[in-house]
Amino acid sequence: MVIKFIELNRLMRFFKNYYVMEQEICKHLSAIKTLKHAEGYVCEECIKTHDSWMHLRTCQECGRTLCCDSSPNMHASKHARATGHPVVISVEPGERWLWCYVDEIMAEY
């Protein structure tokens, strides 16, 4: 019974997030008029310390490419908090989405 309740909560969160993604765009996402793409497939901070990363995100304010929260160092979200740059795009092949760290909303492009 507990497993079913947890799965139901996950499913409800998924549909709630999907609805938000389809229906609402925050002011940070709507402010993006042109996309800044990665110049290379490296985390600009991890490469300095010879660390590894999982996935990469490019800041839409300054163009820096940094590692995601699945990576040990989580440089992209740290950069967003430190600089106030709220929006990133995925650098991963085949992924075409933006993420707003402030409003926790995703939008596809």
Steps between C-alpha positions, in 0.01 A plus 500: 500500500783744580665435164176572316456827692855613419457409133170688487665810648779479239245465221301798630818713518589395144162606365503822702846588361394401148196726527715790622749440218223506240296787644732750665832658416669706769636850438857366492426251223290744301787751511722267294490615138808323360675192633862487605646161407803325645832561328626158608391194689679567829410640840708817524557447874545121512767515231710729724508240780500190277159394633234316304142601420178327397309753289561858396293818504572838340409819684279720287622819664876465455548189284708297749465123468496316831401164645149410614372396843554131417871577487707497821580873491164639380669807350202620293265543797779647714565750220129588482484566875827696513433720196122525485505355147179294510473319164705220343457276198599137478812432298418130466452366145132469411381710796338833417383661824560794731485494880433789736668447838295773667154376401595135444326493164611327181414601144581323178624677189 
